[in-house]
Amino acid sequence: SEKLLKVAASVPRDSLVSLGSCFGKFTKTQRFRLSATALDFLAPYAKYKVWVKPGSEQSFLYGNHVLKSGLGRITENTAQYQGVVVYSMADIPLGFGVAAKSTQECRKVDPMAIVVFHQADVGEYVRNEDTLT
C-alpha cells in the first residue's frame, strides 16, 4: 500500500530487508521459484487449474507430487510442463505445480503416474517456518 511505502521510505536502505509481499526467490542458478505467499494474488487469474481429491490434499500439502489416482479434475487443453494452480475440490487454492502430463495423456496414464510436479504449497508455512522470510 502507499501508506506502507511512505513508512519504508523513512528507513535507511541498508536497514530495510524487504517491503510488500514476497512472490518468490531466485535460486543459485538464477531461476525464479514461486513461493506460497504469491498464491492469493495469482490463483484468481490462473488459466490452468488442477483439482485434487480430498485424500490427496494432505499428501500435496506435505510436499509430494500429485498422482493420477489423486486427480479430481484438470482444465481442458492443459499442455505438458504448463504451470498450474492446485485446488482442493472445494475450490480452495492449495499451491502451485507443473503439469507432468497433458490433459489428453492424463486420461490414458496408469493411476500411480505423476500428473503434477509439486512446486509450492500452503503447507510450507508449517514445514519451513524457521527459514521462510
PAROKE-35325 format. One record per residue (C-alpha): residue number from 0; residue in one letter; x, y, z. Coordinates in Angstrom, 2 decimals. Each point is the difference from the previous one (the first is absolute). Layout:
BEGIN
KOLTOR   rodo   marza         X         Y         Z
KOLTOR    NUM       A         X         Y         Z
...
This chain:
BEGIN
KOLTOR   rodo   marza         X         Y         Z
KOLTOR      0       S      0.00      0.00      0.00
KOLTOR      1       E      1.04      3.61     -0.42
KOLTOR      2       K     -0.06      0.54      3.77
KOLTOR      3       L      2.49     -2.84      0.50
KOLTOR      4       L      2.22      1.41     -2.75
KOLTOR      5       K      0.17      3.39      1.73
KOLTOR      6       V      0.93     -1.62      3.32
KOLTOR      7       A      2.71     -2.11     -1.69
KOLTOR      8       A      1.47      3.11     -1.63
KOLTOR      9       S      0.97      1.29      3.44
KOLTOR     10       V      2.10     -3.13      0.71
KOLTOR     11       P      3.64      0.02     -1.23
KOLTOR     12       R      0.53     -2.29     -3.01
KOLTOR     13       D      2.66     -2.12      1.68
KOLTOR     14       S     -2.39     -0.72      2.90
KOLTOR     15       L     -3.01     -0.89     -2.20
KOLTOR     16       V     -0.28     -3.72     -0.72
KOLTOR     17       S     -3.18     -0.12     -2.08
KOLTOR     18       L     -3.21      1.84     -0.78
KOLTOR     19       G     -3.34     -1.42     -1.11
KOLTOR     20       S     -0.91     -3.59     -0.83
KOLTOR     21       C      2.64     -2.57     -0.92
KOLTOR     22       F     -0.92     -1.74     -3.26
KOLTOR     23       G      2.99     -2.30     -0.08
KOLTOR     24       K      3.76     -0.30      0.04
KOLTOR     25       F      2.80     -0.39     -2.51
KOLTOR     26       T      1.92     -3.25      0.27
KOLTOR     27       K      3.79     -0.26     -0.19
KOLTOR     28       T     -0.35     -0.76     -3.71
KOLTOR     29       Q     -2.00      3.24     -0.46
KOLTOR     30       R     -3.37     -1.69     -0.55
KOLTOR     31       F     -3.02      1.54      1.67
KOLTOR     32       R     -1.95     -2.28      2.32
KOLTOR     33       L     -3.52      1.04      0.99
KOLTOR     34       S     -0.79      0.01      3.68
KOLTOR     35       A     -3.32     -0.85      1.65
KOLTOR     36       T     -0.36      3.67      0.97
KOLTOR     37       A     -0.82      0.82     -3.66
KOLTOR     38       L     -2.93     -2.45     -0.04
KOLTOR     39       D     -2.66      2.47      1.14
KOLTOR     40       F      1.00      2.45     -2.72
KOLTOR     41       L      0.38     -2.41     -2.93
KOLTOR     42       A     -2.68     -2.67      0.60
KOLTOR     43       P     -3.00      2.09     -1.17
KOLTOR     44       Y      1.72      0.63     -3.36
KOLTOR     45       A      1.24     -3.54     -0.65
KOLTOR     46       K     -0.72     -1.30     -3.48
KOLTOR     47       Y      0.87     -3.61      0.79
KOLTOR     48       K     -1.30     -1.67      3.15
KOLTOR     49       V      0.14     -3.42      1.59
KOLTOR     50       W     -2.38     -1.23      2.70
KOLTOR     51       V      1.15     -2.76      2.35
KOLTOR     52       K     -2.17     -2.50      1.83
KOLTOR     53       P     -0.39      0.44      3.78
KOLTOR     54       G      2.23     -3.02      0.69
KOLTOR     55       S      2.88      1.53     -1.98
KOLTOR     56       E     -0.22      3.50      1.45
KOLTOR     57       Q      2.06     -0.91      3.05
KOLTOR     58       S      2.63     -1.74     -2.10
KOLTOR     59       F      0.38      3.08     -2.21
KOLTOR     60       L      0.19      2.27      3.05
KOLTOR     61       Y      2.85     -2.16      1.32
KOLTOR     62       G      2.00      0.83     -3.14
KOLTOR     63       N     -0.76     -3.05     -2.16
KOLTOR     64       H     -0.91     -0.05     -3.69
KOLTOR     65       V     -3.61     -0.62     -1.13
KOLTOR     66       L     -0.64     -3.50     -1.32
KOLTOR     67       K     -2.68     -0.96     -2.53
KOLTOR     68       S     -1.89     -1.82      2.77
KOLTOR     69       G     -0.29      3.29      1.92
KOLTOR     70       L     -1.03      2.11     -2.97
KOLTOR     71       G     -3.56      1.29      0.24
KOLTOR     72       R     -0.22      2.25     -3.06
KOLTOR     73       I      2.34      1.81     -2.36
KOLTOR     74       T     -0.59      2.96     -2.29
KOLTOR     75       E     -0.53     -0.99     -3.64
KOLTOR     76       N      2.91      0.49     -2.41
KOLTOR     77       T      2.65      0.20      2.72
KOLTOR     78       A      3.34     -0.58     -1.70
KOLTOR     79       Q      2.84     -2.07      1.42
KOLTOR     80       Y      2.38      2.04      2.22
KOLTOR     81       Q     -2.57      2.80      0.29
KOLTOR     82       G     -0.16      1.82      3.34
KOLTOR     83       V     -3.21     -0.77      1.91
KOLTOR     84       V     -1.69      1.04      3.22
KOLTOR     85       V     -1.05     -2.93      2.17
KOLTOR     86       Y     -3.43      0.25      1.64
KOLTOR     87       S     -1.92     -2.17      2.41
KOLTOR     88       M     -3.38     -1.30     -1.19
KOLTOR     89       A     -1.55      2.83      2.07
KOLTOR     90       D      1.81      2.57     -2.23
KOLTOR     91       I      2.54      0.98      2.65
KOLTOR     92       P      3.42      0.74     -1.53
KOLTOR     93       L      2.64     -2.29      1.50
KOLTOR     94       G      3.11      0.78     -2.01
KOLTOR     95       F      1.87      0.05     -3.30
KOLTOR     96       G      1.26     -2.74     -2.21
KOLTOR     97       V      1.09     -0.94     -3.50
KOLTOR     98       A     -2.09     -2.38     -2.12
KOLTOR     99       A      2.04     -3.15     -0.56
KOLTOR    100       K     -2.52     -1.25     -2.56
KOLTOR    101       S     -2.39      1.77     -2.36
KOLTOR    102       T     -3.76     -0.31      0.50
KOLTOR    103       Q     -0.24     -2.65     -2.73
KOLTOR    104       E      2.88     -2.05      1.46
KOLTOR    105       C     -1.59      0.12      3.48
KOLTOR    106       R     -2.99     -1.95     -1.27
KOLTOR    107       K      2.13     -2.95     -1.17
KOLTOR    108       V      2.75     -0.18      2.64
KOLTOR    109       D      0.08     -2.55      2.86
KOLTOR    110       P     -1.25      1.05      3.48
KOLTOR    111       M      3.47      0.18      1.60
KOLTOR    112       A      1.50      2.35     -2.60
KOLTOR    113       I      0.87      3.58      0.98
KOLTOR    114       V     -2.25      2.56     -1.71
KOLTOR    115       V      1.08      3.18      1.84
KOLTOR    116       F      3.47      0.78      1.30
KOLTOR    117       H     -0.08      1.81      3.35
KOLTOR    118       Q      1.51      3.50      0.12
KOLTOR    119       A     -1.49      1.86      2.97
KOLTOR    120       D     -2.92     -0.44      2.38
KOLTOR    121       V     -1.56      1.60      3.05
KOLTOR    122       G      1.47     -2.75      2.18
KOLTOR    123       E      3.43      1.64     -0.41
KOLTOR    124       Y     -0.92      2.37      2.81
KOLTOR    125       V     -0.02     -2.89      2.45
KOLTOR    126       R      2.90     -2.01     -1.49
KOLTOR    127       N      2.43      2.90     -0.46
KOLTOR    128       E     -1.05      2.59      2.55
KOLTOR    129       D      3.60      0.38      1.16
KOLTOR    130       T      1.38      0.86     -3.45
KOLTOR    131       L     -2.91      1.92     -1.60
KOLTOR    132       T      0.67      3.72     -0.35
